[in-house]
Amino acid sequence: MAEKICLAMRMLYLKGLITPLAGNISVRIDNRILVTPSAKLKFALRPEDIVEVDLQGRVLRGDKPTSELPMHLGIYRVCKECRSVVHIHGVYAPLLRQEDLALLPMDVELEYVLRPRICFVHTKPPGSTELASAVIEGVSSGCNVVVLERHGIVAVGSSLELALELAEAIELAARRMISGYAKR
């Protein structure tokens, strides 16, 4: 699974959805969490760089985990079916306002198959307790995508693949909206 996380981070970087040091992923495996590290180039991660923590956040293997670890852990506490959390920064989603969410031009597949339930969180400091609490509250209320004002997207899913798909699909919908596609 560590290899999949590294590949996903490389892909997100190449697509411009994260910067070299920003963005993070975690995957829950039973009572352990594999999570991306802090302060390492995301496009160059190797499986041995992935940090393993327990559900209380104690490091079992590796260096310092992402500063967003409390958000990831809180999500797993309130969402038992969640097996992965993907946090991207994107280009377009950070520009969205709360009122934009109802107007997002979504693919039919996204709308009818993935059925995103989207929440919005107003600007909070990255890595803060306030941000973690707001995202956790959104997920506990049933959202599987949380748009973070001026920050990015947090997507959760029953698999890494599903969380990645949700994050990228919402970023694509934001791109369509902001580029004027929805006005055609």
Order of alpha helices (4+ residues) and beta strands (2+ residues): alpha-beta-beta-beta-beta-alpha-beta-beta-alpha-beta-beta-alpha
